[in-house]
Amino acid sequence: MCILETNRLILRAPLPSDIASITAWLGDYDVARMTSRAPHPYSEDDAEAFVAAGEPNRFVIARKTDGLFMGLTSLQAGDDYEFGYWLGKPFWGHGYATEAAHRLVLYAFEALGLETVHAGWFYDNPASGHVLAKLGARHNGSHMRDCRARGMAVLCHDMLLTRADFLRKQAA
């Protein structure tokens, strides 16, 4: 089991003990609507299925001081690699998303040897766009993307992050 750490966070695999927290935080429409894949309402059965899937490169974002579950981050393999993240509303605006995303991207480039990753943010979630810009990601086009929680397609800005841009941004 891969565990990643930052100054304030531990990123670890989701466990059955996380089901109640996943359900509670993703059950909040304001959180779910900023993701593309989470349905609303989000049920305990949804969380159980997510944890049971045991897919690699999915990480709980937990506070290091007390292990408190705050959200999730993941790296999805496909034709290319897409990463994403979400936090429960009480944890917004404290830099946790940037810290978790930075550690996940570092893992993608160092441990997995990837050269590029990408992420998207919905037009009405500029905070996520700021997180991606802080990592060094560049706008790579916009398109309509399905959002399960909203039940409709929403304008999404795709951001491309190369290993070189990420390293350059971190050195600045």
HELIX and SHEET records of a PDB file:
HELIX    1   1 PRO A   16  ASP A   18  5                                   3    
HELIX    2   2 ILE A   19  LEU A   26  1                                   8    
HELIX    3   3 TYR A   29  ALA A   32  1                                   4    
HELIX    4   4 GLU A   44  ALA A   53  1                                  10    
HELIX    5   5 LYS A   89  PHE A   91  5                                   3    
HELIX    6   6 TYR A   96  GLU A  110  1                                  15    
HELIX    7   7 PRO A  126  LEU A  135  1                                  10    
HELIX    8   8 ARG A  163  ALA A  171  1                                   9    
SHEET    1   A 5 LEU A   4  GLU A   5  0                                        
SHEET    2   A 5 LEU A   9  ARG A  12 -1                                        
SHEET    3   A 5 ARG A  58  ARG A  63 -1                                        
SHEET    4   A 5 PHE A  69  GLN A  76 -1                                        
SHEET    5   A 5 GLU A  82  LEU A  87 -1                                        
SHEET    1   B 3 THR A 116  PHE A 122  0                                        
SHEET    2   B 3 MET A 152  THR A 162 -1                                        
SHEET    3   B 3 ARG A 138  CYS A 147 -1                                        
END                                                                             
